[in-house]
Amino acid sequence: MALSNTLLQNIKLLQTNEMYEDIKIVLGPIVTIAENNERLLSHSDRLTFYVHLGDACHRTGEHQKALRYLGQALQLRRCTSRLRGLPTEADIRWRSYLCYAAQRLHAEACRELACVPEKARTPAMHLALGQSYLRSGEEKLAQTAFKCCVKATGGLSMEAIKGLLACRTPLSEVLQLLANCGCLTQRAASATGPLEQLLARYFDASVQAAGRAFRPAIEALVALDGNDLMTGDSNLLATLGEAFYQCGDYTEAERILTRLHSLDSNWLRHIDSLAELLHRHANKTRQLECLAASLMQVSEHRPEPYVVYGYLNHSNKRSSKAMFFAQKALTISPNSVHALIVCGYVSIRNGKERDALSYFTEARKLAPNSFEVQHGIVWTYINRHKYRNAIAKAELLVKQLGRNPRTLGIYGLATSYENKDKAIEILADAFAMFNGRGCLPECVSVLAELYMEKKRYPEGQGSARASLVRPQRSCTACLATVTPDAASSRRPLVHYEIAIRLDSKNRKAHEGAVAMRSVLNLDSRTAGTHQHQMDHSDDCNE
């Protein structure tokens, strides 16, 4: 016995128009009746209905119920393996994977895709399987899956390319793989029109940026941005801004990503990096609030708006709200690195270093070359007073990302807890490379304090003054207190009052100000005479 063709066509119409609640209402009783009497419905119809019901339950958030229907569909598929025109085993397992992934059951999701024969996998399956293997630390299997995705898409899957590079595949090997695909390489595009030539240049620059070849990538992207045909392209600006961010040029990254948001307020990719940059500055909280409100109007189904709200609440020291929004972002996209970073730093603030280390470790699997993630791991060990572990991680970071102000800064900071003389050497090297962009201000503060302990006041004054040019969230008040101690004769009280203005709860600044007033025979009533001097001080311009 079978259903009428009219009813079958109407059910198919519901599925085509994505009317999932109606599908559950109609097919629920039909499936129950068929389960009580299997002769009333053919195996093929039951299989199709189970898949429709499973898909409808998944789309409406009932993932466990969807998995039950899809499991029954899989059993029926094995009994009807010779029939054509029905949902395949690969299709059913892909839907099951989506249900597991939505519940963040990564091991079960990976196992579901691994059961699909390689020849039956779609490019999306290869990509998802590669990401699952990468998350679990199986880099060899992840490489194989990502390579299959790149080949299947003709070299157009940038996510698969990024996955290959995250598996520590050499950039030269990735470029060779793309050349073999024969699509969007300079050689293939040279004989075509200007459109494909520009697209090939952009694609090559994007691959180089993903492979951390930042200098040629940035040069190529800047040149493309100057081209009249590509000026203002959102994809190009997002890639360029993220390249600046990853290489540590935070000033340019903030400028480019701010320009991107002003040109296209609906753009979301890499805007979470802009939120992280704004979060660093105490005087840009209002700008961060505007960004968060703007993005939430764009989409509630993408992780970026929730990540921005996470950074905003973390800046305002609302830890519970920051964690809520970061977890919401992870529910939408388990691969959101910035959401994991927010969770990590909120956990550190709450004294839960083990949770923080877990979040940062998971983020490192997704973005092994991210300095921000490695920085979080080092800080977690420092907060747990495991200084040798912190030094070891920082030393590996220097080897991985090279010697630059950021890596040497965090290495010197970790070393300062065990060997202050060596820390001074490392931090001095970082400070010597400092060009106003990318040097961690807290590291400069530590260097200044170490100089003070060694009574090397001129060096301490110089390092502190250099970082007072641009106020940062958690370190400028500290630097302002270091400066008067090092500059024992020049406007010390002004610097202490600057520090109090930046952080009214800075105990060291208050103590220093009281001591200096006693030395200068001043009392609190005469402190206001220094306000004009503070407002025009050339030591803190912004």
N, C-alpha and C positions, 0 to 999 in steps of 0.2 A: 504494500500500500504506500502511496506517495502523495505528497501535497500537490495541489493544483498549480499549474504553471503561472496563473495570475498571482497567487500568494507568493510563490517563489520570486517572481519578478518584483513585487512590491517590497519584499524583504531585501532584495538586492539593491533596490532604489534607496532604502533607508541607509544601507551600508555606504553606498556611493555618496550620499549627501551628508555622511558623518552624523547621523541622528542617533547618537549612541544610547541615550536614555530610552528612546522608543524601541531600539533593538533589544535592549534588556527586557522591556515589558512584553514584547511580542515573542521573542525566542525562549524566554525563561520557561513558560508553561509547555511549549512544544517539546523542549529537550527533556523536561520532567516526564511528560507522557511517554516519550520514546524510550526513556530509561526503564520505565515500568513495563513496557511491552516493545521489545526490540523489533518486532515484525511490522510495527506501524510506520517505520521510517527506514529508508535505505541507509547503508553505511556511508555512502557518499554525501547524502544530505546531512546526516548527523555530524560528519566530519566538518562540513562547511559551516554548519550552525555553531559548533563548538568554537571554531576559529573566530567567527563573527562575535560571539559572546565574549570570548577571551579578549579580543581587541577592544570591544566596547567597555568592558570592565577596567582594562588598563587605561583607556583614555579618560575614564571618570574617576581614576584614583583607587580602584578596588583591585590592587595588584595580586593579593593572595588568591582572591576568587578567580581572577584571570588565569593564574597559574594552574588552578585546578581544571578549568575548562581546556586549557591548552595541553595539559598532560593527557586528558582523555582524547583530545584530537590526535595527539602523537600516537597513542595506542591504536586508534582506528586507522591512521595513515599506514602503519605497518601491515594491517590486514588488507588494505586496498592499494598496495604499492604499485600494482600494474595499471591502475586506472589513471587516465590523463585528465587534465583540466581541473584538478583539485589542488588545494594548497600543498606545497611540497614540505618535506621534513625540514629542509633548511629554513623555509619561511616560518614554520611553526616555532622552531628553536630561536629564530631571530626575535619573534614576539616575546618568547619567554625570557630571552636575554634583556629586553627592554624593561620587563617587569622586575627582574632581579636588580638591574642597574638603578631603577627608580627607588628601590628600597636600600640602595648602597650595600647590597650583598654581592660584593665584587668577586669573591671566589666562586660562588654559584653561577654568576653571570659568565665568567670566563669558562667554566666547565661546560656550560650550555653551548657556547660557540665552538669550543674545541671538539665537540661531538659531530659537528658538521664536516663532511669530507671537504678537503681543500678545493677540489674542482667545483664543488657546489657553492662555495662562498662567494658572495658579492663583494665589491670594493668596500662597501660600508662595513661588512662583517670583518674583512681583513683589518681595517682601521680600528674597529672596536676591540678586536682580539689583540692587536698590537698594544693598544693602550692598557688593556687589562694585564697583559704579560709585563709591561713596563712598570705598572703599579705594584705588581707582586715581586719585582726584581729579577725576572727571567729575561735578561736582555737579548740573549741569542734567539729565543723564540719570538720576542718582540721584533727584532730586526727582520726575521723571515716574513712575518705578517706585514710589516710596513713596506717591505720591498715588493710583496705581491700587490699591495694596494697601489703603489707608485706605478708599477707596470700595467696594472689593469686600468688605470685612469690616464695612461699616456703621459705620465709625469706631471699631472696637473693638481694632484692632491698635496697642498702645502702642509696640511696637518700631518700627513704621513711622512713628509720630508722632515718636519720638525721632530717627529717621533724617532726617525732614524738618527738624527743628530743628538737627540736626548739619550739614545742608546750608545753614545760615544763612537758612532760610525764616523770615520774621517771625512772631512768636507770634500776632499778630492774624490773619494769613492762615491759619494752622493752625486757629485757633478758628473762623474762618468756614467752613473746609472741614468741620470736625466738625459745625457747625450745619446745613450743607447736607445732611449725612448723616442728620440727624434722630434720632440715637440717643445716649442718655445725655447729653444737654445739659440744663441747668436748665429750659429752656423745654419740652422734651419730657417731662421727668419730673415737672413740677409738677402734672400732672393724674392721676398714677398714685399707687400706694401708697407707703408709707414705705420699703420695700426699695429700689425703683428710685430714690427721691429720695436716699437715703444713698449708693447706688452712683454716682449722677450727681455728687454733691458730691465723692466720693473721686476719681472719674475726672477731673473738672475740676481738682482740686488737683494730681493727678499730672501733667497736661498743663502746668500752670503751673510746676511744679517742673522739668520737663524743659526748659521754655522759659526757665529761670533767673529767673522771677518768684518769688523765694524767699519774700519777706515774706508776700504773700497766700497762697501755697501752704502755708507752715508754719503760719500762723494757722488755715487751714481744716483741715489735718491734725491739729493739736493739738485743735481743737474736736471733730473726729470721734473722736479717741482718748478724749475725755471722754464721748462718747456711750455709754450702757450697751450698746447693740446692737453696737458696733464695738470696744469696749475689748479690747485684747490681740490684735487681728487682725494676723497676721504680715505680710501685704502692706502694710498701713497703716504699721506700725512700720518696715519695710524702706524704704518710700518716704520716710518722715519722717526716718529716720536718714541716708539718702543726701542728702536736701535740706540738712540741717545740714552734712554733710560737704562738699558742693559749694560752699556759701556761706561756708565757712571757720570755722564754729562747731564746732571739733573737740571741745570739751568736751561739748556736748550730743549731738553725733553719737556719741561713744563711749558716753555714757550710754544713749542709745536703742538702739543696736545691741547693747550688752551685755544690756540688758533683753530684746531680741528673742531673743538666743541662750539666755538663761535660761528664757524661756517656751517656745521651740520649738528644741530642740537639733538638730533635723533640717533646719532652714532654712538655705539656702545663698546665695540672692540677696543681694548687697551685703555679705555677711559678709567678703569680701576687703577691703572698706574698713575694717572693724573691725581686721583684721590689720595694715593699714598704719598705723592709729592706735596700736595697741599697740607696733608696731615702733619708734615714735618715742621710747619711754620705756625707759630702761635698767633701771628697776625693775619692768617688766611682762613680762620675758622668760618667766617661769614661766607667766603667764596666757596668753601666746601659745603656749607649748608645749601647754597643756591644750586650747586651741582647735583646734590642728592635729590632735592625737590624736582629738578628738571628731569633727571633720568627716570624717576619713578613714574612720571607721566608718559614716558616712552614705552616702557614694558614692565609688567610685573612677572613675566615668565622668563626673564634672563637673570643671571647671577650678578651682573655689574651694578645695578641700582642698590641691591642689598649689601654688596661689598662696600660701596661708597657710604651707605648709612652706618656700616660697621666701623669704618675709619672715623666717621664723624663722632659717633658715640664713644669710641676709644679716646679720641682727642678731648672730649668733654668729661672723661673719666666715669662714663656710665658703662661699667663692665658688663652687666647683665644684658643690657640692650645691644651692646656691640656683639656679644656672643650670639644672641638671638638672630641678629641679621646675618652674621657670618654663617651660622648653621643653616639658615634659610637658603642662602646662596649655594651651599654645598648640597642641599636637597635638590635644587634645580640642576646644578652641574657639579658632580663630585670631583671634576678635574680643575676646579677654580683654585689656582695657586694663591691668589691674593686673599681669598676667603680663609684658606688654611693659615696664612700669615697672620691675619687678624685674630683667629682663634689662638694661635701660638702666643702672641703678645698679650692678649687678654688673660690667658692662663698664667703667664709670668707675673702680671700685675696682681692676680688673685693668689699668688703663692703656690700654684699648681704646676711646678716645673716638669713633672713627669708627663702630664697631659700636653704641656707645651712642646716637649721634645717629641712626643708622638705626632703632633700636628706638623711640626717642621720636618720630621723625617718623611712623612707622607708627601709633603710638598716637594722635598728633594727628589723623590722618585719621579715626580712629574716634571720637575725643572731642575735637573742636577747642576746646571751652570748658573743658576740664579744667585747673585750675591746676597740679595735680601734674605733668601731662605737660609743660606749658610751663616749669615750674620745672626739670624735668630737662633740657630743651633749653638753658636759660640756663646751668645748671651745667656742661653738657658743653662749651659754648664757653669758659667760664671756665677749665676744666681744660685746654683746648687753647690757652690764652693768647690767644684771639681775643676780646679784651675789647670791641671795637667791635661785633662781631656779637652778643655777649651783651647789650650795652646796647640795641641795636636791637630784639632780640627782647623784652627786658623792657619797653621803651617801648611796643611793640605790645600787650603783655599788659595794660598799664595802660589803653590805649585800648579793648581788647576787654572786659575785665572790670571796668573802672571803678577809681577811686581808693579803695583800702582798705588796711589794714595789710599784707596779704599781697603785693599787687601792688607797692605802693610800697616794701615791704621788699626784694623781690628786685631791683627797679629800682635802689634805692640801693646795694645790695650790688654789682651789676654796675658801677655808675658809680664806686664807690670805687676801682676799679683805674685809672681815667683822670682823674677830677676829684674830689678829696676834699672840696673846699668844697661843690660841688653835691651830693655824696653825703650830706654832713651835713644839708643842707637837706631832701633827700628823706626820709632816714631819720628826721629829727626830726618831719616831717609824719606818717610812719607811726607813730612812737612816740606822737604826740599823739592819734591815733585809737585807740590800743591800749586795749582794755577787758578784757584778760586772756584773750581768746579770738581765735585766728587770727593773731596776730603771730608771725613767724618768729623764734625765739630767736637763730639765728646772725646775723640782721640786727641785733638789739639788741647783740650782742657786737661787731660791726663798728662800730656807732655809738659804743659806749663806748671802743673803741680809738682811733677818730678823734678823739674829744674829748680823750683823753689826749695824742695827738700835738699837738693844738692847745693843750695845757695848760689845758683847760677842765675841771678836775677835778670840781667839783660836779655838772655835767651828766653826766659819765661815771659818777660814783658812783650817781646817781639811776637812770640807764638800766640799769646792771648789777644793782642791787639789785632793780629791778622784775621782772626775769626770773629771779631766783634763787628765786622763790616756788615754782616747780614744776620739778623736775629733768627735763632732756631728754637724749637719748642723746649727742649729740656736741658740745654747746655749754656745758653747765653748768659743767664744770671750767674752761673758758676764761673764762666770766663771773666765776667765783670768783677767778681770778687778776687780772682787771681791777679788781675792787672794791678790793682793798687798795692797788693803785697809785693809784687815784683818791682813796681815803679815806686820805690819807697819815698820819693820826694816830689812827685808831680801829680797834683790833683787827686790824691787817693780818696778823699771823701766824696768827690763827684762820682767816681767809679762805684763806690759802695752804694750811693743813692741810686745810680742807674740800675744796679743789681736788685735793689729793693723794689724799684718801679717795675722791673721785669718779673720779679717773683717776690711778692710781699711776705711769703713764708720762709724765705731764705735766712736761716738762723745765722749762718756765717756772715752774711752781709750786715745784718743788724748788729752783731757783736763787733764787727770791724768798724761800722759807722760810729758806734758809741765810743770805741777806743780812740778813733781819730778825733772826735769832738773833744774828748778829754785832753788829748795832746794839744789841740789847737785852742783850748779854753773856750769852746763853744757849747751852748746848750741847745735843746730841741727847738727853742723859740727862734734861734738865729739860723736854723738849718734851711729855712725858706729862702735865704739870700743866695743859696747856691742853685736855686731852680733855674734862673736865667742861664747860669753856666752849664747846667745839664742839658737844657734845650738846644744849646749851640755847641755842645761837645762834638768834636770831630772824631770821637772814638766809637760812636754808635750812630751811624747815619740813618739807619732805617729802623 
